[in-house]
Amino acid sequence: MPIPEDVTGDEIDKDVKQELQSLPKTLAEDVAKNLVMVARLIDEDPEGAYGYSKVALRLASRVAAVREAGGFAAYANQKYSEALAEFRAARRMTGSVELWPLMADCERGLGRPEKALDMAGAPEVQKLDKAGQVEMRLVAAGARRDLGQLDAAIVTLQSPELASNAVQPWTARLRYAYADALLAAGRQGEAREWFAKAVEADKDGSTDASDRLAELDGVDFVDALDESESESESEGESEGDSGSEQQAQGVADEGHKE
């Protein structure tokens, strides 16, 4: 796959660059460029990112960072079986538990919420950092919802991180998930409160909490372009009516003259 000229490979994280030092120099550079493209495209063009990840895997499948990138790209394309295999491979190579929540979410994606819940109760969770533990909590709550256990999902999300007023990278998503679970359980008033709290924490628009809040408040958004087009059509119809009236008046005047 083509690599843009502005991509040098030096953009990758220094830890990944260190991993690639085990490869011949030219090969390492090619792999690095493909990993840069995966990171660049994964949000806007997940299919493109997946294509570059496959190239990197073909070139250096024994590098943990490459297997991890392949997992993320497959996950972004909802290829959960493939993503799980890549995450497992990366974990075997590094011994890290960092990917544990994503592996559990892949189990959800494969229709195995019970397996995800088993992973949520595993010793590996205690080795996760705070962000990883919050992510695991979100996955576990999602698994409860998959099983139709709404009340259990709500309880799962209730935590010191949810109650905290401090805004962390995960705060908006945690509050949003809690609000969504409350709404699904028919607790609309509480849901509105938590969607509002999610909006407060969501500075970069990572969720659609503001839209959900507006929906609960009965606010309808009208597209400005559609509105202007409608006004133009109305004006055109009015002008047409006016012209017809003038024409009819002219005919009537001619009749009086005769």
Beta strands, then each sheet from edge to edge (+ up, - down):
end
